[in-house]
Amino acid sequence: QVQLVESGGGLVQPGGSLRLSCAASGFTFRRYTMSWYRQAPGKEREWVASITPSGGTTTYADSMKDRFTISRDNAKNTVYLQMNSLKPEDTAEYYCKTVLGNFEYWGQGTQVTVSS
């Protein structure tokens, strides 16, 4: 079955960096676009970034495109989100997602807290 497992979250000070990972299994990873989303307490889930199957095209939400970088390693079935210059407003649960046919698959999330 499809599984997406995020890791790499934690507590970081403002201005710091984190790299999130999402390990995928149960499908042919290299054929599918992967995305990161986040959800802050009391807010709706929002799209962060996406990457095409080959990794050749990446897209970002405007508020994050200068600080975040999405990448993937198809040999390791893993997608990454490098987050730099973190701000308190980046505090959220971060999720990876893929769409296979008509179905969306989500990971369980990893918590990122930006606080001094």
N, C-alpha and C positions, 0 to 999 in steps of 0.2 A: 504494500500500500504506500501511497505517497506520504512522505514525512519531511517536514522542514523543522530543523532544530537550530534556534538562534543561541548565540553565546557572545560573551565579550562585554556585556553591560557592567555597570558599577557606578561608584561614586567618584566624581572627578571635580576638581576646582574649576571655576570660570577661567576660560582661556586655555584649558587643557585639551587633551585629545583622547579619543578611544577608537578602537577598530572593532566593529561588530562582524561576526561571521554567521552564516546560515548554511548549515550542511544539509544537502538534499539527498533523498533516496526514494526508490520506488518508481522512478520515471526516467526517461532519457534526458537528463539535465541539459545537455548541450543543445537541445532543440528548442528550448523555451526561454522566453523573456522572463526575467526575474525582477522583482520590485521590493523596495523597502517602504514601509509605512510607519507612522508613529501615532500614539494616542496619549495625550496629556490628561491628567485628572480633570474630569468635568467637561472635557472637550470631545469633539468628534474625531474619529480617526482620519488622519490626513496623509496623502501621498508624499513621499520624500524623494524617491529617485527610481529609475528603471534602467535596465541594461538589456540589450538585445542578445540573442543566443550566442553569437560569435564574440560579443563584447565590443563590437565595432561602433555601436551608437549608445550613448548614455544621455539621459534627460533628467532634469532636476526641478524641484519646486524652486521658485525664484528666491525665496528667503534662505535657501540652503546651498545654492549652486556654487557659491564662492568659498564655501567652507567644507562641504562634504564631497566625497568621491566614492562612487560605486564601481566595483570591479568584480571579476569572476575568474575562477580557475576551473575550467571544464574538466581537467584531469582529476581534480579533487572533488568535483560536484559541489562546489562551495561558492557562494556569493558573499562579498564583503561590503562594508560601509565604513570608510575612513572618515572620522568626524574630527575636525580641527576647530580651534578657536571657539570652544563650546561656551554657550551662554546658559544662564538659569532657565530661560524659556525653552531650551532644548530638552529639559527634563520631561521624560515620557517613557512609555513602554514602546519598544521598537519591534516591528514584526516584518518578516519577509513573506512574500506572496508569489504564487505563480498561478497561471490559468491554463488548465488543460481541457480543451474543448469548451464545454459549458460550465465547467466546475472551477471554482476558486479554492485554492489550498493555502492555508495560513499556518505559520508556526505558532508556538505558544508564547512567543515574545521574550524579550530581555529588557530589563529595567535600566534606564540611564538616568542618573541623578546628577545634576550640575549644581553644586553648592559649595560655599566656602565654610 
